[in-house]
């Protein structure tokens, strides 16, 4: 849980308390400020949730890239002749595509 989510939740709780105090005492200004603080807290909490989701997605991408790199390394290590033939074929095709006579 990010700091933004914690701070947003705290603002939301504080806003509810302020709204309740304003309602109890008849202080409309405190009640409105409490509602505004709740909205600010909810927005900050949503921002924190979005940051957490992006961080999680980034971790999945990094892990997948690492696994793909490991698979390529294993293939090259286990089949060096096949890898050389594939590289030669790709180089030949690229050379043919770039050479327009």
Z-matrix of the N, CA and C atoms (Angstrom, degrees):
N
C 1 1.453
C 2 1.528 1 108.12
N 3 1.314 2 115.70 1 129.70
C 4 1.458 3 120.20 2 -175.87
C 5 1.539 4 111.29 3 -81.22
N 6 1.319 5 114.47 4 165.43
C 7 1.464 6 120.63 5 177.99
C 8 1.526 7 111.22 6 -61.97
N 9 1.339 8 116.46 7 -33.97
C 10 1.463 9 119.96 8 179.83
C 11 1.528 10 111.22 9 -64.23
N 12 1.321 11 116.62 10 -38.98
C 13 1.465 12 119.54 11 179.45
C 14 1.525 13 110.79 12 -67.30
N 15 1.324 14 116.60 13 -40.76
C 16 1.466 15 120.70 14 179.44
C 17 1.535 16 110.23 15 -65.68
N 18 1.339 17 115.92 16 -46.95
C 19 1.474 18 119.99 17 -179.94
C 20 1.527 19 110.72 18 -64.03
N 21 1.335 20 116.57 19 -39.75
C 22 1.464 21 119.84 20 179.01
C 23 1.512 22 111.95 21 -63.57
N 24 1.314 23 116.53 22 -42.08
C 25 1.469 24 120.41 23 178.15
C 26 1.524 25 110.27 24 -64.45
N 27 1.330 26 116.62 25 -41.00
C 28 1.471 27 120.43 26 179.14
C 29 1.532 28 110.65 27 -63.12
N 30 1.341 29 116.88 28 -43.00
C 31 1.467 30 119.84 29 178.40
C 32 1.525 31 110.74 30 -63.34
N 33 1.310 32 115.92 31 -39.97
C 34 1.452 33 120.25 32 179.83
C 35 1.527 34 110.89 33 -62.04
N 36 1.319 35 116.60 34 -45.63
C 37 1.469 36 120.90 35 178.65
C 38 1.533 37 110.68 36 -64.23
N 39 1.337 38 115.96 37 -44.23
C 40 1.468 39 119.88 38 177.58
C 41 1.514 40 111.93 39 -61.14
N 42 1.332 41 115.32 40 -39.17
C 43 1.466 42 120.00 41 178.46
C 44 1.515 43 112.29 42 -65.22
N 45 1.338 44 116.30 43 -39.15
C 46 1.467 45 119.39 44 177.53
C 47 1.530 46 110.93 45 -63.82
N 48 1.331 47 115.15 46 -40.56
C 49 1.463 48 119.20 47 178.78
C 50 1.528 49 110.32 48 -64.66
N 51 1.322 50 116.17 49 -42.88
C 52 1.462 51 120.23 50 -179.59
C 53 1.528 52 110.39 51 -66.32
N 54 1.320 53 116.50 52 -40.93
C 55 1.463 54 119.64 53 177.56
C 56 1.533 55 110.50 54 -62.32
N 57 1.333 56 116.25 55 -44.57
C 58 1.465 57 120.33 56 178.88
C 59 1.517 58 112.24 57 -61.80
N 60 1.332 59 115.63 58 -41.80
C 61 1.466 60 120.09 59 177.59
C 62 1.528 61 110.20 60 -61.27
N 63 1.335 62 115.70 61 -45.69
C 64 1.471 63 119.56 62 179.86
C 65 1.509 64 112.04 63 -62.70
N 66 1.327 65 116.58 64 -39.67
C 67 1.465 66 120.42 65 179.23
C 68 1.536 67 110.10 66 -67.04
N 69 1.332 68 115.62 67 -41.75
C 70 1.469 69 120.77 68 -178.39
C 71 1.521 70 112.22 69 -65.42
N 72 1.328 71 115.79 70 -40.08
C 73 1.471 72 120.02 71 -176.94
C 74 1.525 73 113.01 72 -92.35
N 75 1.325 74 117.51 73 -7.02
C 76 1.462 75 120.25 74 -178.16
C 77 1.517 76 112.52 75 79.88
N 78 1.336 77 116.98 76 14.82
C 79 1.467 78 122.21 77 -179.83
C 80 1.536 79 108.45 78 -88.73
N 81 1.315 80 115.49 79 95.90
C 82 1.458 81 121.19 80 -176.31
C 83 1.531 82 111.64 81 -61.68
N 84 1.322 83 116.48 82 -36.55
C 85 1.468 84 119.88 83 -179.36
C 86 1.535 85 111.01 84 -62.90
N 87 1.319 86 117.22 85 -44.44
C 88 1.471 87 120.65 86 177.77
C 89 1.529 88 110.99 87 -64.46
N 90 1.308 89 116.16 88 -38.52
C 91 1.465 90 120.58 89 179.04
C 92 1.530 91 110.60 90 -62.71
N 93 1.327 92 116.82 91 -44.76
C 94 1.471 93 121.49 92 -179.88
C 95 1.524 94 110.38 93 -67.71
N 96 1.337 95 116.48 94 -43.05
C 97 1.469 96 119.30 95 177.92
C 98 1.533 97 111.09 96 -61.71
N 99 1.305 98 116.75 97 -36.28
C 100 1.462 99 120.68 98 177.03
C 101 1.521 100 111.60 99 -64.11
N 102 1.325 101 116.47 100 -42.12
C 103 1.466 102 120.24 101 177.61
C 104 1.526 103 111.10 102 -64.57
N 105 1.330 104 116.05 103 -39.89
C 106 1.469 105 119.65 104 178.55
C 107 1.531 106 110.79 105 -65.33
N 108 1.328 107 116.03 106 -40.11
C 109 1.461 108 120.24 107 178.82
C 110 1.533 109 110.33 108 -64.66
N 111 1.330 110 117.10 109 -36.56
C 112 1.465 111 120.69 110 176.61
C 113 1.528 112 110.93 111 -63.95
N 114 1.321 113 116.90 112 -42.59
C 115 1.460 114 120.90 113 178.92
C 116 1.528 115 110.55 114 -64.09
N 117 1.322 116 115.87 115 -42.16
C 118 1.470 117 120.17 116 177.39
C 119 1.529 118 110.80 117 -62.58
N 120 1.320 119 116.37 118 -41.67
C 121 1.460 120 120.72 119 178.53
C 122 1.517 121 111.90 120 -64.71
N 123 1.331 122 116.32 121 -41.18
C 124 1.465 123 119.93 122 178.83
C 125 1.528 124 110.67 123 -64.35
N 126 1.324 125 117.10 124 -40.90
C 127 1.466 126 120.52 125 178.54
C 128 1.523 127 111.16 126 -64.68
N 129 1.314 128 117.16 127 -42.25
C 130 1.460 129 120.50 128 179.45
C 131 1.524 130 110.89 129 -66.29
N 132 1.326 131 117.28 130 -37.76
C 133 1.459 132 121.14 131 177.09
C 134 1.533 133 110.45 132 -64.31
N 135 1.322 134 117.67 133 -43.32
C 136 1.467 135 120.88 134 177.42
C 137 1.524 136 111.55 135 -62.46
N 138 1.329 137 116.43 136 -40.32
C 139 1.458 138 120.91 137 176.57
C 140 1.527 139 110.17 138 -60.51
N 141 1.320 140 116.75 139 -43.53
C 142 1.462 141 120.76 140 177.73
C 143 1.522 142 111.99 141 -63.40
N 144 1.328 143 116.44 142 -39.19
C 145 1.467 144 119.89 143 177.52
C 146 1.523 145 110.84 144 -63.08
N 147 1.329 146 116.63 145 -41.27
C 148 1.464 147 120.57 146 178.99
C 149 1.533 148 110.57 147 -64.50
N 150 1.330 149 116.68 148 -42.16
C 151 1.470 150 119.99 149 177.94
C 152 1.527 151 110.79 150 -62.19
N 153 1.322 152 116.68 151 -42.11
C 154 1.466 153 120.31 152 178.85
C 155 1.523 154 111.10 153 -62.97
N 156 1.331 155 116.23 154 -42.47
C 157 1.465 156 120.44 155 -179.54
C 158 1.527 157 110.56 156 -63.94
N 159 1.331 158 117.39 157 -42.25
C 160 1.464 159 120.70 158 178.48
C 161 1.519 160 111.26 159 -65.64
N 162 1.307 161 116.37 160 -39.08
C 163 1.461 162 120.04 161 178.23
C 164 1.522 163 110.74 162 -63.37
N 165 1.337 164 116.42 163 -42.83
C 166 1.462 165 120.84 164 178.07
C 167 1.530 166 110.91 165 -63.05
N 168 1.330 167 116.48 166 -42.48
C 169 1.462 168 120.29 167 179.43
C 170 1.527 169 110.91 168 -64.29
N 171 1.321 170 116.83 169 -39.92
C 172 1.464 171 120.84 170 177.62
C 173 1.516 172 111.89 171 -62.09
N 174 1.317 173 116.03 172 -38.88
C 175 1.468 174 120.59 173 178.92
C 176 1.527 175 110.79 174 -65.35
N 177 1.328 176 117.03 175 -39.62
C 178 1.472 177 120.87 176 177.58
C 179 1.528 178 110.29 177 -63.22
N 180 1.330 179 116.76 178 -42.42
C 181 1.475 180 120.37 179 179.72
C 182 1.522 181 110.23 180 -64.67
N 183 1.337 182 117.55 181 -44.63
C 184 1.465 183 120.54 182 179.01
C 185 1.525 184 111.26 183 -61.19
N 186 1.314 185 116.47 184 -41.81
C 187 1.460 186 120.38 185 -179.44
C 188 1.524 187 110.34 186 -66.50
N 189 1.328 188 117.42 187 -42.99
C 190 1.467 189 121.40 188 179.59
C 191 1.524 190 111.12 189 -64.50
N 192 1.331 191 116.74 190 -40.38
C 193 1.464 192 120.17 191 178.65
C 194 1.525 193 110.57 192 -64.17
N 195 1.314 194 116.09 193 -40.08
C 196 1.470 195 119.84 194 177.92
C 197 1.513 196 111.52 195 -63.78
N 198 1.324 197 116.97 196 -41.04
C 199 1.461 198 120.96 197 178.73
C 200 1.526 199 111.03 198 -66.45
N 201 1.329 200 117.48 199 -39.06
C 202 1.462 201 120.75 200 177.99
C 203 1.529 202 110.18 201 -65.35
N 204 1.317 203 116.25 202 -41.80
C 205 1.463 204 120.03 203 177.58
C 206 1.517 205 111.73 204 -62.03
N 207 1.318 206 116.33 205 -40.15
C 208 1.464 207 120.40 206 177.36
C 209 1.523 208 110.89 207 -63.67
N 210 1.332 209 117.25 208 -40.22
C 211 1.467 210 121.14 209 -179.99
C 212 1.525 211 110.69 210 -64.58
N 213 1.339 212 116.55 211 -42.12
C 214 1.471 213 119.96 212 178.52
C 215 1.523 214 109.89 213 -64.69
N 216 1.325 215 117.05 214 -44.48
C 217 1.464 216 120.47 215 179.17
C 218 1.529 217 110.72 216 -59.26
N 219 1.328 218 116.28 217 -45.21
C 220 1.466 219 119.97 218 179.82
C 221 1.523 220 111.16 219 -62.09
N 222 1.346 221 117.30 220 -41.41
C 223 1.458 222 120.69 221 179.57
C 224 1.523 223 110.79 222 -62.86
N 225 1.335 224 116.44 223 -47.22
C 226 1.469 225 120.69 224 -179.61
C 227 1.530 226 110.23 225 -63.94
N 228 1.302 227 117.57 226 -41.29
C 229 1.459 228 121.72 227 -179.19
C 230 1.528 229 111.29 228 -66.30
N 231 1.333 230 116.37 229 -42.84
C 232 1.461 231 120.59 230 -176.19
C 233 1.534 232 113.02 231 -79.67
N 234 1.335 233 118.18 232 -25.72
C 235 1.467 234 121.63 233 -175.60
C 236 1.532 235 111.06 234 -134.35
N 237 1.320 236 118.14 235 67.30
C 238 1.473 237 119.33 236 -176.29
C 239 1.526 238 112.53 237 -65.22
N 240 1.317 239 119.17 238 -37.53
C 241 1.467 240 121.14 239 -179.40
C 242 1.528 241 110.25 240 -66.94
N 243 1.315 242 117.14 241 -43.75
C 244 1.466 243 121.06 242 178.01
C 245 1.524 244 110.01 243 -61.51
N 246 1.317 245 116.45 244 -42.33
C 247 1.463 246 120.81 245 179.53
C 248 1.523 247 110.76 246 -62.44
N 249 1.323 248 117.36 247 -43.23
C 250 1.466 249 120.84 248 179.01
C 251 1.520 250 110.59 249 -63.13
N 252 1.332 251 117.81 250 -41.38
C 253 1.472 252 120.83 251 178.99
C 254 1.527 253 111.19 252 -64.64
N 255 1.323 254 116.57 253 -41.28
C 256 1.468 255 120.28 254 178.31
C 257 1.525 256 110.17 255 -63.51
N 258 1.331 257 117.30 256 -45.40
C 259 1.467 258 121.24 257 179.25
C 260 1.526 259 110.90 258 -62.02
N 261 1.325 260 116.52 259 -41.79
C 262 1.470 261 120.83 260 178.20
C 263 1.521 262 109.84 261 -62.55
N 264 1.332 263 117.85 262 -44.11
C 265 1.467 264 121.66 263 179.28
C 266 1.515 265 112.25 264 -62.59
N 267 1.315 266 116.52 265 -43.12
C 268 1.467 267 120.11 266 178.74
C 269 1.518 268 110.10 267 -64.64
N 270 1.323 269 116.64 268 -43.41
C 271 1.467 270 120.05 269 177.85
C 272 1.513 271 112.27 270 -61.19
N 273 1.323 272 117.14 271 -41.05
C 274 1.465 273 121.74 272 178.51
C 275 1.524 274 110.26 273 -62.46
N 276 1.348 275 116.24 274 -47.43
C 277 1.467 276 119.84 275 -179.67
C 278 1.525 277 111.88 276 -63.24
N 279 1.302 278 117.64 277 -41.28
C 280 1.473 279 120.35 278 178.20
C 281 1.528 280 110.70 279 -64.70
N 282 1.314 281 115.79 280 -39.44
C 283 1.459 282 119.79 281 177.71
C 284 1.517 283 111.98 282 -63.89
N 285 1.317 284 116.80 283 -41.41
C 286 1.469 285 121.23 284 178.75
C 287 1.522 286 110.95 285 -66.56
N 288 1.328 287 116.81 286 -38.63
C 289 1.472 288 119.79 287 -179.07
C 290 1.530 289 111.92 288 -70.20
N 291 1.310 290 117.88 289 -31.29
C 292 1.454 291 120.39 290 -177.64
C 293 1.526 292 112.34 291 -88.79
N 294 1.321 293 117.81 292 -11.40
C 295 1.468 294 121.64 293 -178.57
C 296 1.530 295 108.20 294 -104.16
N 297 1.330 296 117.12 295 102.03
C 298 1.460 297 121.93 296 -177.63
C 299 1.517 298 109.76 297 -104.79
N 300 1.305 299 119.27 298 96.36
C 301 1.477 300 122.23 299 176.61
C 302 1.477 301 111.28 300 -102.31
